[in-house]
Amino acid sequence: MKVSDFTIKTLKQGDSATGWKVIGPGGGGGQFYPAISPHNPDIMLVRCDMTGSYITHNGGRSWEQFNLRTVSEAFCFDPVNPDVIYAGACGLYRTEDSGETWVQIFPKPEDVLEEAMVGDHADYHLVAKDGIHLRICTVTVHPYDADSIYTSAVMIDREGTRRICLFHSGDKGLTWNRIAHLEGRTVHKVFILPDSSVQNPSLLIATNKKVYMLSEGGASLKEIGLPDAGEDILHAACGLNPATGRVVIYLTTKARWEGERYITGVWKSVDEGQTWQMLKDGLDTNLAGPQSGKEPFFNQLAVPESDARVVYLTVERYPWVQGSHIINYFGVVKSVDEGQTWRWVFKSDYEHNPENVLVGWAERDYDMPWFGKGPKGFWPLTLGVSNVNPQICVYTDFSSTIRTDDGGKTWRQLYSIDHPDGSVSTNGMDVTTSYGVHFDPFDKKHIAISYTDIGLFHSKDGGSTWFHSMNGITAEFGNTCYWLVFDPEIKGRAWSVWSNAHDLPRPKMFRTGRTGWYRGVVCRTDDGMNSWKVTSDGIDRNCSPTCIILDPKSPAGNRTLYVAAFLKGVYKSVDDGKTWTLKNNGIEGNLFAWHITMLPDGTLYLLVARGAENGQEVDGAIYRSTDGAEHWEKMPMPEGANAPNDLAFDPSDPKRMYLACWPRTLGGKEHFGGLYVTEDGGYSWKNTFDQTKHVYGVTVDPDNPSTIYINTFNSAAYRSDDRGSSWKKLKTYDFKWGHRPILDPHNKEMIYLTTFGGSVWYGPRDAE
């Protein structure tokens, strides 16, 4: 795909220019790399692990999302102009309007031959004239010359050699020179020494393998000695001690025992690496515990470049038992004396949140292991500290962004808004994978969102605020709610399918041994989602139910229901879900049952997902049943395609159906994906959308069957008004990993788009 636009606009919630807003509880997924403006500490950036990046201008009360087509790895503020910020992803972007728009400045647009989205996650990279730039690692602007920019990047050259390179621009990104090759797989830190001249600065550079001193405009690159750590460098930080005038380098490596001696893996040097001191007082004595193989893990450092006496350090550890107590301290420790002594400023354990933290819904609701994610508090991931005010530090973890303004005495969460009735709502920081938006037939204001990792939320006011619907759901099954269905005649009744295996049908979930621990159930509510009860008699618990549908012609109180269950196939109930029977007659081999569609005449279509067994790819399939799942007939797949993902039918002509397919990667290119159409009930197919695209979901407008919507993993959703003959993008929607398009049944102008990592987008159906 040729590159057409290198300008990215930031989503402003409900802004008339875009029309889009994100709904949900906020938070809920991994957040990383907080960066605080040196000009205004209320301006901060954070990125998630599912392509979204976020900026706030009011200290985290609200956030705006921008999407650089992949995860951001680095942020940097211009030292002079507060409106200029840099973000590094697969290219280097700059905003000159404090985050409203982002423009790629490296590689230069004219040097880019192609942008590619390849593989199961449509992984994004740029093919440039001098090779493929895979990932920007760091961005550093000279503190006395804002035109001088250094950026490190992992790249592959034309010969296929992978290396880390350091680039420099002396004209604010107009031109770039490659000035150094570095050893390692990533760069942790590039620090310009304070006494460096503008014309000939000296740089400290830390990769995961080496620390370097770069001088003479890149002509001199020498390695600095390292401590005898025996491990990769996990993280690095540098700063100036204003009392001594010395530059302090901090490194972390893996903690370990050497006989009776505990090696903390936290090191510092005040002589440019000639000697190293292991930092331990307060780390080993208070945290080490017995030699159990569960020693604490010191990872991320946050050091103000203006005052290296102050150090924040993350602490992770697995629990160990001492007598009748479980010991599992984790969080953040702090030093104000160059690491000589340490004290807790954010201390959590297996059972309690820190007393000095104003927590949000995630910490309150998950008061024991977070359905496979870890103990309460979810463990620290990254830290960010203000370079001009060491009292301001930001902590991120698997669900939250949390900030202190008083050096760690108190902290407050920044990812969600609490309401007096116990409900919550997003403030723009949404890091959650959503599968469906579900509408109560008795109350148009009652809607639900099924999620990965955080289960199920429902709203009683049309999506403004949300309640966590987990009462009765145990940790064994409660990670993911894949789908739910309301009873159309009995108020308050609904069925839902749950599993501990998230992110299906992504291949990462098929890694060796993973399917053995799949667990799943069907649940029912009779009180409008206030509580749930398991109703899975007859369903093997070693499965992951991913879809449930209801036959609307079956009698109320004795409904016929069907469930697609990964690993097992199709289950059917004829008694309102009380008991279930396996219905696999005619289904061969692959049992990764993923999705069921029912036509108006009761005909069932089953999509079996592409998967893997014993490390080998297994093709997906389509089956049809005309007798209520008693027998299944295998239908032909579109030629070359092997990954069916979603199926929708034309209500005016149900034999006309649309099949969303994931592509196959062959020779480094994508093939046989896109959207296919059949006019004979699935016996023959033809492609009607770009085969290189990762089309996740498809829906047909029931009021106008000529109009079709699809959502993709390619930073766009599309609309066709001529039954798929031509397509246009939905205006201003740009989230990278899109899931399903779901029409708002109460507003014919609006649509919900579920996403893999950005909650639910709600906006106009208008196309460009």
N, C-alpha and C positions, 0 to 999 in steps of 0.2 A: 504494500500500500504506500503510495507516495504521500509525503508529508504536505499538508495544505495549510496548517495553522499552528503557530508556535506561541500563541497567546492564550492564557488560561484565565478565566474569570472566577472570582471567589463567589460562592453561594451565600447570599444574604437572606436569612430566613424570612420567607413571605414577601420579599422585595418585589415590587411591581415589574421591575425589569426582567426578572426571571420567572416569577410566578410560583416557584418551587419552595417548599419547606420540608424539613425532615421531622417526622413524628416518632414518638417512642419515649422510653424512660431516660435516655442518655446513658453514656458510659457503656460498660458491659464487655469490653474487649481490651486487648493489650494496647497500651499507650507508651510512647517512647520519645526520647530526645527533647525534653522541654528546653526552650531557649527564651531568655528574658532580655528585653531591650535595655541597653545602657542609657537610653535617653528617657524612657518612661517605663517603669516596672509593670505598669498595667498592660503593656503590650507584650504578649507571649505567643510562642508557637509550640505546637506538639504534633506529632504524627502518630498514626496507628499502624498496625501490621497488615492492614487490608486496604491499602492504597490511599486512604484519605489523609489530608493534612488539615490543621486547624489553627486559626489565629484569633486572638482576643485583644480588644482594645480597652477593656474595663476590668482587668484583673481576674478574668475567668467567670464573670457573671453570665456572659454569653460568648459563644464562639461562632466563627464563620468557617465553612469548609472550602478547601480548594483541592483539586485533583490533578496531579502531575503525571497521570497514567501509570504510575507505580509508586511504591513507598518512597518517601523522602528520607534521606540518610543524614542530611546536615542542614543546619540553618546558621545564618550569620548576619549581623546587623552592620550597616555602614557606620563608621565611627563619627561621621560628621552630619550626615543628612538622616534624620529620624524616619523619613518616609521610605528610605531605601533598605531593602532586605533581600538576602540571597537564600535560595533553597536548592539543594542538590538532590537529584533523583537519577534518572538515566541521562539527564542533561542538567546544566546549571541554569537556573531561572533567577530573574531579578524582578522585584516590584519597585516602582518609584512612586506609588500612591498608597503606601502603607498596607499593601495586601489586597487591594481591590482587583488588580490585574497582574499577571505574572507573564513575563516574556523570556523565552529561552535565549541565552546569550552564548552558550557553549555546549556542544559544538554549534557553530554558526548555522543558521537555517540553510544558507546556500551550500554548505558543506555536507548536508545530510542527503543521502541518496534514497533512503527508505526508512520507514518505521515499521517494525515487525511485532506481531503479537502471536507468539508461538507456544504450543504446549497446552497442557490441561488447564492452566490458569491464565492462558493467553499472556504469558510473560512478555513484558515490553522491553524492547531495546532498539537503539538507533544504529543503522548502518551508515557510517560516515565515510568520507573519502579516504581517510587514513586508518579505517578499521571500524570495529564495533565498540562503541563506548558502553560498557555494561552498567557502571554504577559510579556516581560521584560519592566519595567518602567524606571529604572535609572541604570547607570553604573558610578562608581567612583573608581579611582585608587589613592592609597595613594601617596601624593606628594613627600615623601621621600623614598618610597619603592614600586617600580613598580611591584613587585611580589604580592602585597597585593591589591586585587580587591574586591569591594563590588557591588553587584547587587540586586536590588529589583524586584520582579516579582509577578504578579497576577497568582495564580495557583489553581487547583482543585485537591484534594487528592483522594485516592481510594474510600473514603466514599462519595465523591461528595461535600465535604465542600469547599467553595470558600474562599480564604483568601489571604492577602498580606504577603509575606515573604521576609526577608532580608537574603541574602546568602553572605558568605565570602570565598575567596580562598587566602591562604597564599603562594601558589606555582605557581602563574601566570595561574591559571585555570586548573591545573592538577586534583585537588580535591576540593570539595566544602562542606561547612557546613552551615546548616540552623541555624542562630543565633538569629532570632527574628520574632515574628508574630506581625503585625501592623493592626490597625483599619482603615478602609476606602476602597475605590474602586481603588485608584491609589496612586502613590508616586510622589510628585512634585520635591523633592530635598533631596539628601544625601550629607552632607557637613562635611568634616573632620576638626575639630578645629585645628588651626595652631600650638598651643602649645602641641598637642598630641604627645605622644611617639609612635614610630613605633610599639613597642610590645603591647602597651595598648592604642590605640587611643580613643578619644571621638568623637562621631558623632552626629550631629544634623540631624534629619529626619523629613520631613514634608510630610504628606499625605493630602488628601482632607478633613480629619476630625480632625487630631491631629498633634501636634508637639512633638517629643520625643528627649530625650538625651540618647544615648546608650554609655555605658562605660564598663570597666572591661572585654573586649573581648566578649561583648554580655551578660555577666552575669547580668548587671544592665541596666534596661530599665525603664525610668521614663517619665511621661507626663510633658510637659511644659504648663504653663498657657497660655490661649489664650485671645485675646481681646473679648469683648462682642459684637461679630459681628452678631450673630444670623443666620449665613449662612455658607455654606461650604467654605473651603479655595479654592480659584480659582487658585492661583499660589503662589510660594514661592521662595525666593532667599536669599543667605547668602554671606557674605564677611567680610574681615578685614579692619577696618579703620586704615591706617598706621600712622595717626597722633595721635590717642588715644590708639591704641593697642587693641581696643574693637572689638569683633565680633558683626556684625549687622545682625539682621534677619528682612526680609521684607515679608509681606503677603498681598494678596489682597482678599477681599470678596466682595459680591454684594453691590453696592452703593444704598442708599435709603434715604428717608426723614423721620425724626422723628419730627413731628410737623413742627416748623420753622427751625429746625436744619438739615443740610445736612450731611449725613454720607458718606464720600468718599469711605470707604472700603479699604483704603490703610493704612497699619500699619507698625510700626517698633518697635523693641525691642533691647536695647543695654545691657540688663542684663539677657540674656538667658531666656527670657519670664516671668520674675518676674513682669515686668510692660510693658505696650504697649502705644505707642503714635499714634494717628491718624494723618496722614499727609494730610494737606488741603490747606496751603497757595499757591495760584496759581492753585489749583485744583477746589475748590468750588467756589471761587469768579469769575474766568474766564470761568468756564465750566458748572456750575450747571444748570443755566437757571431756568425757572419757574417749579413749581411742576406739571409737565404735564404727568408724567408716561414715559417720554422719556429722563430720566436723563442719563448722560454719564456713561459709563461702563469701569472701569479701570481693566484690566485683566492681561496681561503678563508683567513680570518684567525681566530686564536684568541688572545684577550687576556683575562687575568684582570682582572675589574672592580676588584679590590683593588690591582692593581699593573700599571699600563699600561706599565711599562718592559719587560715581557716580552711578546714577540710571536712566535707561531708562524705560519708562512706556507707554504701549499702551492705547489709548483712543478711545472708540467706542461710538456712540450715534445715535439715530434716529432723523430725522429732526423735528424741531419745528418752528413755525411761530412767528415772532416778527414784527408787523406792516406789511409791504409789503415784508419783507425779510425772506428767509428760512435760519435758522441757523442750521448748521450741521457740526460742527468742529469735525474732527477725525484724528488720526494719532499717533504721538509719542511726549511725553513731556520728559524733562530731568531735573535732579537735580544734582548739584555738591557739595551739602552741606548736604548729608545724608537725603534728602527729605524735608528739611525745606522750600525750595522755588523751584519753577518749571518754566520752560519756554518751549515754543514750539520749536521743532527742525524739525518736519515733520508735517505740518499743511495742511489738505485738507478740502474741503467743498463740498457742493452738486453740485457746478457748475465749480469748478476750481481745477486743479492739483496744488500741491505746486510749488512755483516759484523756489525753490532750488533743485528740483529733475529733473534729466535727465531721462525722461520717455521713455517707449517703445510703441509698437503698441497697447497693450491692453488699456493703459491709454488714448492714443490719440483717439482710435476708439470708445470707450464707454464713451462718454462725459456726459451722464446722467445715470439713473439707468441701471446697466449692465444686461439687459434682465432678471431681477429677482434676480440678485446677490447683488445689493446694489449700492450705489452712486459711482461716479468717484473715483478711487483709491481703491475701493473694500474692504475697511476696513482692519485694521491690524489683523493678526492672531497670529504670534509669533515673538519673538526677540532673537537675539544672540549677545553677546558682547565678545570681546577679553579679556581674563583674565590677559593679560600682557600689553595691550594698550587700555585704555578706550575710545580712540578716534574712534576705529573701532567698528561699530555696524551694524548688518544686520537685515532688516525688511522683513517680508513675508506677503502676503495676498492671495486673491482668484485667482490671476493670475501671481504674480510677486515675485521676490526676488530682493531687493534693498539694497545697501550698502553705508555707509558713512565712510570715512577715516579721517575726520576732526571734529569729535565730533558732527555731525549733521548740520554743516554749509551747506554742499552740499551732495547730494545723487545721485547714478547712478543705473540704472536697470541692472540686470545680467542675464536675461532670453532669450534675443533675439538679433539678429544682424540687424541693420538698413543698408540699401543700398541707394545710391544716387537717384535711380529712384523711391523711395517710397516703394519698396518691402522689405521684411524681410526674415530672415532664422533662423533656430534654431542654438543655440550654444551647444546643448546637453541637455538643461533643458526643457524636453517635458512632459507636464502634461495635456494631452488632450485626450478625447475619440473620436475615429474616426470610421466611419461606412463604408465608401467606398472610393476607388480610381477610378476616372472616366477619360476616355481617349477620347480626341477630335478626331473624325475620320478624320478631315482635317489637323490636325497639331500634329505630334507625340510628340512635345515638350510641348503641352498645355495639362495639366492634372489638376484635381481638387481633393480635399479631403473634404468630408462631415463630419462635426464635431458636437459634443454636446457642448453646452455653448458658442462656438465661431463661430457658423454658418458654413461658407464656405470659403475656401481659394483656389485660383488657381495659377498655375505656368505657365510661358511662356517659361521656359528654362529647361524643363524636370525634375523639382523638386528641383533645386538648390535654387531658391528664390521664394517668395510667395506674392501674393496680396490678401487682404481681399475683398471678393466678397459679399458686403452687401448693395450696393447702391439700394435703393428701398425697402429694407426689414425693417419693423418696429419692435419696441421692443415687440409688442404684440405677434408676431410669431417668432421672430428671434433668440431664444435661440439655437435651434437645426435644422440643415439640415440633414435629415435622408438619403436622396438619390437623385440622379439626373440621367437624361438620355439625351444624345445628339440626335439630329435629324441626321440620317445617310446621308441625302442628301442636307440639307440646312445649309450652313456654318454659324456658330455663334449662331445657335438656340439650346436651351436646356430647359428642364423643371426640376423643383426641388420641393421637398416637405419639409415643414417647420412646426415646432411646438414649443410652449413654454414649453412643457413637455419633459424633457430630460430623457435619460437612459432607455427608454423603450426597452425591455419588463420586466425590473426588478420589482419585487413585491413591492419595496418601493414606486413605483409610483401609487400603488393602495390603499394606505392608505385612511382611511375614509375621504371623502370630496375632495380628490385630483382630481378625474376625472372630477368633476364639473367645474374646471377652465381650462381644456385642451382647447387650441385654436390652429388651424392649417390652412394652406393654401397651394395651389399649385401656383408656380410662373414660369414665362417664361422669358428667355433672348433671344434677337435677335442680340446682339452685343458682343458675346463671353464672357459673364459674367461680363461685365463692369457695367451693370445695370439690374435690375429685375422689373417685373410688376406682380402683383397678377392676376391670371386667375383662379378663383375658383367659378364662377357662378354656383350655384346648389349644392355646397358642404357646408354642415352644418359646421359653424366655431367651434362648440363645438366638436372637434375631433382632433386627432393627425395623420396626414398622415405620414406613415413610409416607403412606398415603391411606386415607380412609374415605369411602364414599357411601352414600345412603341411597337406596332405591326409593324414590318418592312415591311409587305405586304400592309399596308394601304398607300394611296397616299400622297406624299409630299405636304405640305400645308393644308392637311386635315387629319391629323394623327388620328389614334385610339390609345387612351392611357387608362391605367388602374391604379387606385390608391387604395392601401390598407390603410384604415383609422381606427385607433383605436377608438372604441366606436360606429362606424357607419357601418363598413363593406367595401364593394367594390363600388367604383365609376368608371364610364366609360365615356369617351368623344370621339366623332366621328368627332369633328370639330377643331382639333389642340389644344384642351384644353380650348376653349372659354367657353363651357358649359359642365356641368357634370350631370349624372343621376345615382341614386343609383341602384345597381344591386345585390340584396340580395335574390333573389328567390331560396329557398332551404337551405339557411343558417339559422341555428337554434340556439337560445340562445346566446351564447358567440359571441360578435361582436368585439373582440380585433383582428381585421384583421392586420396582421403583414407583410407578405411577399407573393409576387406573382411570380410564375415561368411560362414562356410560352415555350412550346415545339415547334419544327420546324413546326408541322402541325397546330399550333394555339391553341392546347389544353392548358387550364390554370389550374394551381394548386395553391390554396390559403392555406397558413398556418395561422391558428388562434392561437394566443399565449395563453399559460396558464396565468391566471390572478386571480383576486379576486373581489368578490362582497359582500358587507356587512360583510367583514372580513372572508369570506369563500372562499377557493380555488376553482377556476373554471377551468375545464380541457380545454386544447387546442384541436384543431381539424385540419383535412385536408379535403379540398373540391376540386372537379374537375369540370370543365366546358368544354364542347366540342362545345358550340355555342356562343362563345364570351361573356360569363358572363350572358347570358340571363337566364340560369338555372344552378344550382349547385347541384352536387351529393356528399353527405358525404362519404368519404372514410375511411376504417378502419385504426386506429392507430396501430403501433406495440404493441403487448400485454404488458400491464403494463405501457406503456409510455403515458404521457399526456402533454408534452411540446415540440412540434415541433419548430425548430428554423431556419432551412435553408434547402433548397432542390436544388439538382443539378442533371442533367440528363447526360447520356452517349450519346454523339452525334452520335455514330455509332449504337446505339440501344436505342432510347429515352424511351422505356418502362422500361429500367433499370435505376433506380434513387437511389440517396443516400439522406437519411434524417438525418440531425443533430438534436439531441435531448438533452435537459437539463434533468438531472436526478431528481428523486423524493427522498426526504429524509424520510426513513422509519426506525424507531428504531435506529436513529442516524447514519445510513449508507445510502450510495447513491445507487439507483437502477434505471434501465430502462432509463439510459442516453446513451451516446455514439453515434454510427452511425449505421443506418439500411439501408439495401438494398432491393429493390424490382425488380423483373424481369417481372412483369405483370402489370405495370402501377399503382401500389399502392394498389392492392387488397390483397397482402400478403407481409409480411416483415420478414427479419431475421437480427439478430444483427451481425455486422461485426467489431465492435470495443468495447473496454472495457465499460460496462454499468455504471460504477461508474464515468466516466469522463464527464465533462461539455463541450460538443462539440458545439461551437457557429456557425462556418461556414464551408462549404465544397465546393470544386470546383474540376472539372474534366478537365484534360489537353485535349483541343480539338485536339491537334496534336497527342496525344497518350492516348486514352481513358482508357487504363489500369492503368494510373497514376492518383492518387487522392490525394488531399491535404486537411487537416483539421486543424483548429486552436481551441484552448481550453482555459478554465479558469484554467488549471492545470499546468501552467508554461511550456508549450510545444506546438509545432505544429508538425504535423506528415505527412509522405508521405507513400503511398502504390504504388507499381509498379505491383501489381497483382490483381487489382480490389477489394482491401479491404481484401484479405486473410491474409496478414501480413503487419506490419507497422514498420516504423523507425522514430525516431525524426529528425527534421531538425537540422542541426548542430548549436550549440552554441546559438540558440534562447531560451530565458528563461523568457520572460515577463509573469507575473502571469496570467493576465486577457486578453486573446487573443480574438479577434473578427474574421474577415474574412480573408481567404487566397485569394489573387487576383494575377493572373499570369500577368507578364509584357508582353504585346503583342508585344513589340518591342525588347525584349531580352529574348530568350527562356531559358536562364540559370538563370533568376532572378524572384523573387516573392516579392510582397508587402503583409505585414501582418498588418491589422488594429488592434487596441487594445483599451481596456477600460482603458485609463489613461496613455498611453505611445506613443501617436500619431501613426505614421506609420513606421514600420520597413521595410527596403528594403535590400534584401540580396540574397544569392544563394539558389537554390532549393535543394542543396545537403543534403542527409540524413546521419546520423551517420553510 
